[in-house]
Amino acid sequence: MPLSLEDLDSHLFKCADIIRDAVDPTDYKEYILPLVYYKTISDEFEKQYAENVEEYGEDLARQQNLYSIPVVPEGYLWSDLRAVSDNVDQALNEAFDALTEENPELQGLFRADYIDADALNDDRLGKLVEHLSKHDLDRDSIPPDMLGEAYMDLVRHFAEEEGKSGGQFFTPPHIVNLCVRLVDEFEDGMTFHDPTVGSGGMLIEAARYYREEQGGDPSKLTFTGQEINPDIAAIAKMNLSIHGLNGEIEREDSLSNPAFTNEDEQELTRFDRVLANFPFSADWAKDDLQDDPYGRFDWHEKLPRADRGDYAFIMHMAKQLKRPEEDGSGGKAAIVIPHGVLFRKHESRYREYMLEENMVEAVVGLPENLFQNNSIPSAVLVLNTDKPAEREGEVQFIHAADEAFYEELSNQNELTEDGLNHIIENFRGWTTEERVSRTVSLDEIRENDYNLNIALYVDTTEPEEDIDVTEELAKLRELQAERDEIEATMSEHMEALNYE
C-alpha cells in the first residue's frame, strides 16, 4: 500500500526524535536533511541502474548521461551504509565525500561532519539509518512531487524546532503562496530567481503552482537563487534536486557578490520573476558599493543607510527584472517588506524613483505576527517593469491586516485560504472595495510626498456601529424605571428600621 503524505511526514519527523538531545535543535537539519537526500538518490539510482544494466549491460550501466540524478559510486549504496555497525560516523562522511567526488555539481552540498558530533554515536546513527531504511524513496514508490512536499514539510518542521532563528531560512507557506500568486502569469521557458533564497521555498512553490494550478510542466522553467549562509544554501540545492527542478543555487551575499551576471560580467542576469523575503533592515556593505559596477544603487545620489539595507535589496531586485525594451518582455517581483519601507521619511527619494518609473503595481498590507522571527507587520511590494496600459500611473493598495484575512494560531497568525483568495481577486480585478482595497493615481501619491502608507489611501479604521436612537432611549427608560423601583423598596426598608 503506497504511503500517504501524512505517513511520509510522520516517518521523516521521527528522525528528529532519534537524535534529540544528542545535538542542538538548530543542527537537526544539518544531519538529517542530507541523509534523507542520500537515501532518495540511492533508491532512485538503484532502480535506474537495474534498468540500465538490462538495456546496456553492466559495462555501460554506470555512465552518467544515462541518469537523471547523481550517480552513486560503487560501495556506497544505501544498503552498504546500512551494513556498517562500527564507526558509522566515518562511513557516512566517506559516503558523502565519494558521492561529491563522483558528481562535482554536488560540491559544497554536504557540510555536516558526523564525526564532529560526539553524541551521535554508532547506536544513534545506526538507528537513524535503520529508520530511514523502512521505506523506499525512489520515484516509483514516492512520486517526486510528494517527496518534495514532504521534504519541505521537514524543513518547516526544523524551522519550528529552532524557533526564532528558524525564520531566517523559512518563509511560512501562506506568504510564499501569496507572493507567487501576485506574479502568476507563468509560461514555459520562464526564469525565476530569489536573491535571498533561504531553503528555496519561493522557488519550490512557483514550480508547484505552475504544475498544479496552471497545468504546466515545471521542468520547462529555470530556478535560481543565492544564499549567504552556506548550510542553508546546501538545503536549497538539495530541495531543488529532490523536486527534480532545473536550476542553480549560489552562495555569498547577493548585494556584495552577486553571482548571476551576463557572460562578460558587466550586467546582472535579468529574470522573468523575482520572489524574495530578504532580511529586514539588515546591515549592508554601503561603503564598498558606492561605485557599484552594475549600477544598482542609482535611484538617488544618497545610498540607503548602512544599518538599513531594505532599499538596497529592493534596488538590486528591480535591476534583476527583465525590461521590455531590452529583453522583449518585462519582469515582475513580489517582495516581502517591513512596513517602514512604505513611509520612512528619508527613504521617500527611493519611493519617488520607483513610482515615477512606473514600476510599482501594488502594495499589500499583511497582519502582524506572521513570522517566527519577528512580530512586526509586513507587506508585499509588487513591482512590474511592463505594467498593462490600463494600470499605468496607478498603484493598487490592499489592506489585508483585518481579522477577516487571517486566523490566530498558538504562536503566530496565518492568512486563511479565503483571505488569500480575497487579496488575489481584488488585485486581478484592480478592484476598489471599501476598507479593503483602492486603486490610487500617481498624482494623489505625489501629493502625499510619495508616502505609500496604506492608511493614507484605504480607510483602515474599524467602522462604528450604527446607533438606533429609539431603541437606546427605550433601554434608558427601562433602566430608569428599574432604578425608581429599587429606590422605593430601599426607602421602605429604611423607614421600617427607623433610619431617616
Order of alpha helices (4+ residues) and beta strands (2+ residues): alpha-alpha-alpha-alpha-alpha-alpha-alpha-beta-alpha-beta-alpha-beta-beta-alpha-alpha-beta-alpha-alpha-beta-beta-beta-beta-beta-alpha-beta-alpha-alpha
